């Protein structure tokens, strides 16, 4: 029998996806995955208490704040050391709000996944990039589709981790319809369970060696709509300064 995939989970916020993954492992749904480490970028991340409540060992729930290190490389070395000490095979970014150092991406090349709450289209304009996270993504998507009057849907996304924000190859998505009366809060609430389910599916795919990348055939943003997506992002950042 193949050894379980030993995973580290990088978190910065409430940790609901991390919680769903640990629970799926404990309930046998992800029987081939073993959470061995949680690394938080903030001391006040709600994910820390959730991990401890789910019986993660206190010594495996770590805080690694970027500002505590001389530079990005040193920050990355601290993450790598924590993972290697625990035999980590795979790293998942689940609400990880800081830029992942390039040496971590290189050390776990092909074995890192990022969670994003909206549709992405690496190499073309999309709903990712620096500063695009949380409610900002849902707000921007709502503004965009209602302005262009088409594609009344959004999508939770799993992608490979790249040095640039949200530029990694797409792995899997869950499409969620946008309803006529949706606002940012209602859309976020309806998408979140899909984010959890998606990341569980992707972990299972990794563990079973059946993961496949894909490229969107049709662009999310058509030629001539570039100014609309940029305006959507500006509005979203202004309305949700904390994401």
Protein Blocks (a to p, Z undefined) as FASTA:
>chain_A
ZZddddddddfblolmmmmmmmmmmnomammbccfbdcdfbfklmklmmmmmnopafklm
ccddfklpfblmlmmmmmmmmmmmnopabdcdehiabdcdfklmmmmgoiaccddfbdcd
ehiacfedehiacjllmmmmmmmmmmnopaiacddddddddfbghiaccfbdcdddddfk
lcfklmmmmmmmmmmmmmmmmmmmmmnopaccdddfbdfbdghilmmmmmmmmmmmmmmm
nZZ
